Amino acid sequence: MIIEAAAEDLKVKQELFSRLDRICPDAVLATNTSSLSVALIMQGLCEPQRGLGIHFFNPPVAMKLVEMVRAPKTKPETFSAVWEFVLLGLHDLEMFLFGFGLRRHLFLFPVLHIRFDLGDLGICFHASHAA
């Protein structure tokens, strides 16, 4: 399995996966994207059924949170193999989300909404860097 962590640029990722597809024709190809469409990233593969998304939150050693997403053509066997890989490394996994964005945003948007409402009331937020 190859897990890519290139810049969040669709063209960069598509070009990289095109090269990986030729170099490693039997490998599972996973993208660590946090925002791009896995289907679009994998669309140029000769065998798109071996591609999927897996996003480790940073820093992975402290954040026991992983998202996995199936592309439309991802084989169930591919997904299961990567699932087993994730469970091997994260035996004390606290949260596992399927599908980029959707569930993450269910947590994030209410917080942002509250911040925007408070901002409208003139309440400011400041980051403190005190030791």
N, C-alpha and C positions, 0 to 999 in steps of 0.2 A: 504494500500500500504506500502511496505517495500522498502526503498532505501538503498542499501548496499554501504559501502565506505571502504571496506577492502583493504589490500595491493594489488598492481597491479601484482598479481601472479595468473595465470589461475587456477592452482590446488587449491589454497586457496579459490578462488571465487567459483569454481565448488563444492567443499566440503561444503561451507557455503550454497549455494543455494540448494544443496541436502537436507541438514538439514531443511532449511526453507520450502522447498517443503512439507516435512512430517509434520512439526509443524503448518504451516499456509496454508492449502490446498486451501483456497479460496482467498488468498491475491494476489494482483498484485505484482510481484517481479521485482524490477528495480535495475540495476547495475549502479554505478557512475563511471565506468571505463572511462579512457580517451584514452586508447590505445588498449585494448584487444577486441577480437571478441565477440560481444554480443551473436551471434549464438553458439559459442563454450561454453560460460559461461552457457547458458540456455539449452544446449543439453540434460542434464540429468534429466530435470524436467518431472514429470508425465504429466503435461499440459504446454508445452513450449509456447503455445499461450498466456499465461498470463505474459510472461517475455519481458522486453525491456531494453534499455539503456537510462539513463538520466544523463548528465554530467553538473554539475554546476561549472562554473569557479570560482576561488578563488581570493579574498574573495567574496562570493555570495552577501553580502550586498552592495558591491561596484561595482562588475562586473555584470552588467545586461545582462549576456550572458549565454544561456543554449543550449546544444545540446541534441537532442533526436534521437534515432535510433531504428528502428524496427528490430527485429530478423526475419528470414524468416517465422516463424510461428506465429508472434505476431498478435493477432486479432485486427481489426480496432477499436472495442469497447474499448479494453484495451488502445490502443494508444490515443484515444479520451479522455478517462477518465484522463489519466496522463496529457494530453495537458491542460485540464480544471484546474487541480491541479496547474500546473505551472503558468497559467495565473492568478489564484487567488493570488498567492504569489508574482508575478512579474508583477503587473498591469502596470508598466511603463517600461516593457521589451524593450530593445533597439535592440537586435538582437537575432534571433532564428535560429539555424542551424539544419538541418535534416541530420543525418549520421555522425558518428565520423570520424574525420580526414580529409575527403575529402575537405570540405569547409574551415575548419580551416587551412589546409595546403595551400589552395589557397591564404590565407593571409600571412602565415608564410614563405613559401618557397621563394617568391620574396625578402623578407627582408633578409633571410639567404643568398641567392644568392649574394645580394649586399655586405653583410659583407664579404663573402668569396672572392669576386672579389677585394674588397678593401684590404683585408688581403694579397692577392697575390701581391699587389702593395706596401706592406710594411707599410700600415697604421694599427696602433694598436688600439684596443678598451680597455678602462679601465673603471671600475666601480668606481664612486665617492661616498663616504659615508659621504661627508661633510654635516654638519647640517645647 
